[in-house]
Amino acid sequence: TPQSVLSWTISAYGIGLASFLLVGGRLADRVGRRKVLLVASAVLLVASVASAASPGVGVLIATRFVAAAA
């Protein structure tokens, strides 16, 4: 149903953000904040474009998760 799809896209973003928030901070401390910011921005850009061009619901949910992790 359309409501469950909407729920999964929102949930995927929240899960991705929550699960990689601490990892990203730790990685920034080890590698450097600037490098992590640049890589995360590039991944976010690619994932956002992929989300916009997604051919199906599964791809949309996966790309939203990747965007949130970035």
Secondary structure, DSSP 8 states (H G I E B T S, - for coil): -HHHHHHHHHHHHHHHHHHHHHHHHHHHHHH-HHHHHHHHHHHHHHHHHHHHT-SSHHHHHHHHHHHHH-
